[in-house]
Amino acid sequence: MAKIEEARSLSQQSQQVTLSPKIPSPIVTTALPVSAPMAEPHAPSPAVVASTSASVPVAPISFVPRRRETLPFEDSIVSAEYPDVDSPTPPKWYSDIKREQLQSLRVPAAVEEHLNKIQSGMNRCKEKALKHVIPNAADFQMINEGIHRAFFLDLTAMTIRKKFLLHNNRGLPAIFRFDVVDYPWYLKEDAAELYIKWWSKDTDPSLFRGIRLGRAKNSRIGRDSTVDSLDPKYAGRRHGNFFGNGHLRNGQWWPTQLCAVRDGAHSATVAGICGKSGVGAYSCLMSGGSYPNIDKGGEVWYYGTESDDPSHPTDSTQHLIENSKSHQPVRLLRAAKMTTQGANDYRPAEGMRYDGLYEVAGYEIKNLAKQVHLFHLVRLPDQGPIRNSGPEVRPTPEELAAYEKAKIEKKFLA
């Protein structure tokens, strides 16, 4: 519960980008052009200014449903495909459900309550916008709370269809794409994330869906396993061997690195840099390590890995060197347990968070004998702010509550 209170206190902080620290003169540097300036927080619209005064709700732990052991046939995940959120179209499974199939469906009251927060809030905002009235903080907060709870509702694919939640004009796309309301940017991000999850027919509310938890009996070693692993039968797994955002949203959060691997944000269960030789790095994770990174939000100084060969860097380090030459941006994730020089306001309260795309602007070799490289990463412009404070903070209180409940129930060992 302490972490939930920390999330509440984070909402009182303002997002700032501080000046870069001085870095010692490099031993070796790349001759690269100056990269684009770091991203500045977007100037908020009047509607967004109104919404930022709302306090972050703290959800009770009791609302989180138990982990699903099995799914009904009609709720089986279709595939790991994802929609084009710029031009959303309802998935086939959704369009194939007939009205007569929904007539006798009864939505549980607890589910109905939070889904209605989304739809009622949207209706109120739209009514005001049509009258040229700016929606207030309470209107946005109602939708915000409804969306955050919706990730953990024990609902079905039929319920999603009955409530029109993937309809372009009445459902989630009306928030992030189609509606007349200028919704806050973070509402658009979270609505799009939920849309992508449900579009894939993923209705499992568990943080650890698709994960074989470490306390499961391991027949090979004859005792309980102490390591979580990916479930090879899970149809919703996505792979992280791509450049750019792909299906990921700014601020998307996971309780463990394995969960981030499951959703294709990263590719390695332990390593901090993921990529392909000759191509470059796709993603890097700021976590614990022997060398403390420097984190200034829009700018990061990130250490590669030590090499046993003084004449050649490790493959992981080489991946980032390739990015510095190609200018292909890398996805950056921050972990709660990351080690950095000095205080850090950007780390998530728990787990790990996706904070957008960074360009590898240059590097220097800090230890030639061990081929330790220090990379300068600069956040690309035209991305939403890092979600470390305010009403947009991730993890949300609901995510922290679900994580806390999982730890209390000792459902995993991470």
N, C-alpha and C positions, 0 to 999 in steps of 0.2 A: 504493500500500500504506500510505502514511502516514495516509490517511483511515480505513483499517480499524483502525489502531492508535488513532486518535482515538476511534473508536466503542467500542473496548475500554475506554479511559480514562473515557469518559462513563458507563459502568456503575458507576463508583465514586462518582459524584456523586449527591446526593439532590435530589429535586424540591422546590423551595421557591418560595413566592410572596412577593416582597419588597414593601416599602412603596412607595406611589406617590410619584414625585418631585413637587416643587412646579412648578406651571405658572404662568407670568406671568398677571396679570389680563387677561381677554379684552377685546378691543375690542367684539365682538358675541357674545352667547351666546344659546342657545335656552332657552326656559323649559320645561324638561322635568322630570318627576318623577324622583326618584332611582331608578336601575335596580336590579335584583336584585344582591345581592352576588356578587363573583367566585367562581367555582367553587373549592371546596377539594378536594384529593385525597381520594378515598373512603377510609374506614377499611378496611384490608385484612382479609380473613378470615384465620383461622389458616393456611389452605392457601396464601394469597397470601404471607403473611409467610415461610413456609418457602421459597417459590419465589424470592423476591427475592435470596437469597444466592447463587444460581447465577451463574456467570460467563458472559459473552456469548461464544459460540463464534465463532471467526474461520475463515471458509471459504476453501479454496484457490481461486485463480482458475480453475484448470483444469477445474472441474466444470461451468462454464457452457456450455451447448450453443451452436452457431452459430445465427445468425439464419436463420429459415425463409424460403425464397424462395417456396415453394408449399406448400399444404396439401392432403392427400388429400380427396376429395369428402366422405367421411363425417365429416371434422373441420371442415367449413366452418361458420363462425359462423352461428348461427340468426338473431339480430337483436340490437339494442341493448337489448332488454328485460332486466329484472332481477327477481329473486324478492323476495317478502315474507319477510324473515329472521325476523320475529316469528311467522309461520305458514308455515314452509317446506314446499314440496311439490316432489318431483323433477320436472324438466322432461320434456316429452313425448319428446324425442329419447332421453332416458335410459331412460324406461319402455318405449319401443318396442323396445329391444334385447332379443333373445330369448336365453335361456340357451344354446341350441344354437350360437348365433353366437360364444359365448365359450369353448367347450370346447377349441378348438385354439389359442386365443390364448396366446402366451408373452410374459410381461412381462420386459423386460430386467432383468438383475440389479441394475444401478445404480439403476434406477427402483424396483424392488421393495424395495431396502434402505431407502430414505427413506420410502416409503409405509408400510412396516411399522413404522417408528418412530412414526408417527402412531397406527396401529391398536394396536400393542403397548402403547404408552404409555397409550392410552385404556382398554385392557383392564385394565392394572395398576391404574390409578386407580379404575376401577369396582369391581374386586375389593376394594380397600382400603376404599372408601366403604361398600360393603355390610357390611363388618365393623366399621364405625364407626372406621376408622383414617384419619387425615389423610394424603393422598399427600405424598411428600417432594419436595424440589427437583429431584432427578434424574428423577422421573417426569414432572414438568411440562417439564423441560428437553428430554427426549426428544421430546415432542410439539412443543415450540417449534421445535427444530431441523428436525424432519420437515416442518412446515408451511412454514418459511422456505425450505427447499430445494425443496419441491414447486412453488413458483412458477416455478422454473427447470428443472424436469424435462422432458425431451423425451418426453412421453407422448402418448397418443391418447385420444379419447373412449371407445373400447372398453375401454381400460385403466381409466379412471375407473369405468366400469360394472362391470367384472370385480372391482374391489377394493371395491365397495359404498360409494364415497366420497361419494355424494350421498344415500344412504339416511338417513332421519331417525334411526333407532335405532343404526346402525352406522357412519355416516359423519360428515362435518363438523358437521351440525346437532346431533349428540349433544354437541358441545363448547359451541356458543354458544346452544343452546336447550333440548334435551330431556333430557340425561343427569342422573344422580343426583349427579354430582361437581360441587362448587363450584370450577370452573376459574378461574384468575386472569383478570381482566378483559381483559388484553392478548391472551391466548390466544383468548378469545372474539372479539375484534375481528379478529384475523388469520385465524381459521378462517372467519368470516363473509365477509371479503374474498376469500379463496380460493374459497369456495363460490359467491359471486356470479360470479366469473370463469369457473369451470367450468360453472356452471348455464347460462351463455350459450354454452357449447360453445367457449369460448376456450381452446385448448390451446397456443397459441403462447407459448413461454417467453421471447421476446425483450422486453427493456425497450422497444424501439423498434418494436413491432408497430404496424401501421397508419400508419407514418411513412415518407415518402419521404426518405431520407437525403441530406444535402447534397452528397455526392461523386458522386451519380448524374449521368449526362450530361444536360445541358439542351440540347435541340435548338434551342430558340428563341433562346438567346444564343450558341450555337455553342461552348460550352465547359462545363467542369464547374460545376455550380451550387454556391454556397457557403451556401445556406440550406436547412434542413430544411423539409418541408411535409407537410401531412396528405394521406394517400392517399385520394382520393375513392371508391375502390372498396372501402375497408375497411368491412365491414358492422357492426363492433363499436363504431363511434364513438357516443358519447353527447354530448348537448348540455347546457350548463350554465345554461340559462335557467330556473331554478327556485329557489325558496327552500328553505332547510333542508338537511339531510344528504342526502336522497334515497338513492342507492345507495352513498354514500361512507362510509368508516369512519374513525374517529378514528386519526390517525397514518398514513393512507395516503400513499404516497411516489411521486414521479416524478423521473426524472433531469433533465428539462427542462420548461419551461413548455408546450411543444407537446404533450408527453405528457399533461400535466394537462388540456389542452384536449381531447385525444382521448377522455379518460375522463369528461369533463363536470364536472370540478372547477372549471374556470374557462372563460371564453368567448373570451378575447382572447389572441393569440399574443405580444403585446408589452405592452399596457396592463395597469395594475395594478388597475383597478376595472372590474368588469363589471356591467351592469344595463340597465334600460330606462326611458326617460323616462316620468314619471308613475307609475312602479311602484316604482323603487328599485334598490339594488345587490343583486346576488345573491352576489357574492364579491369579495374584495380580496386582493391579494398583497403581502406585505412583501418588497420587493426593493431594488435600488439606486435612488438618486435624488438630487436636488439637496438635499433636506431630510432630515436624519436623523430617523427616527421614534424614539419612546421605547417600549421593549418591557420590560414587567415580567411577562410571562407571562399572568396572569389579567387584566391591564389593559394596554392599548396606546393610545398617542397617535400617530395616523396622519395624515399629510399628504395632502391632495387635490392636484390638479394646478394649475399656473399657467394663468391665463386671459389672452388678449390683449385682452379687453374688461373694463375696470375696473368696469363696471356689472353684470356678470353672471359667475357662476362657470362653469367648464367643465361639460359634460354629466356627466363622471365624478364631479366634486365634487357636482353637483346630485343624483346618484343617492344618495349617502350622506346628504345633507341630508334627502332624502325618507324614508330609513330612520329618521333621528332623530325624525321626526314620526309615522311609522307603527309604530315599535318592532318592525319586522320584522327579525329577526337576519340577519347577513351571515356567509358562510363566510370563514374566515381561513386563508390559506396563508402559510407562512414559507419564504423562500429562503435558501440558504447564503450568498449574496452580498448579503444585505440590509444596508443602512446604518442604524445606530442610534446614539443617543447612549450613550457608555460601553460597557462590556463587556456581552456578551449570551450567556447560557447557553442560550437557547432556539432558536437557529438550528440547522438540520440540518447534518450534516457535509458533505453534498453535495446538489444538486438542490433539491427543494421538498417540503414536507410539509403535509398538511391537519391543522389543529389545532382544528377544531370551530367552533361558532357563537358569535358575539359580537354584543351589542347596541350600537347607536350611542347612547350615553348622552347625548351633547351635543357641541358643537363651538364653536370660536372662530375669528375671522378674524385671522390673523397678519400678513397683508399685503393691505390693502384695494385698493391700486392693481393688484395681480396676482390678487386674489380667491383668495389662498392660505388654505385652511381647515385647521385642525387638529382632527381628530375624536378623541373619547374613546371607545374601544371596551372593553366589559367582557364577559368570557367568561361564558356562561350556566352556571348550576349543573347538577348531575346529568349531567355529561359525564366521561369518564375523564380522568386527568391528561394534560398535554402530554407527548408521548413523546420527550423530549430526553435521558433518562438511564435507567439501570437495565436490567433484562432486557427491558423493553418498548421500548427505544430504536429509533427509525426514523430514517434508513434502517438496516436490519439489516446485519450483516456480509456476508450473502449478496448483498444488494442492492448494497452497496459493491463487492464482488468482481465482480459482473456489470458494473457501471458502469466499473470500472477496466479490465476486459478489453475493453470496447467502445472505450475511449480508446486502449488499447495497439494494438488492431487498426485504429484510425483509421477506424471505421465511420461516424462522424458528425462534424460540425464545431461543435456547440453549445458 
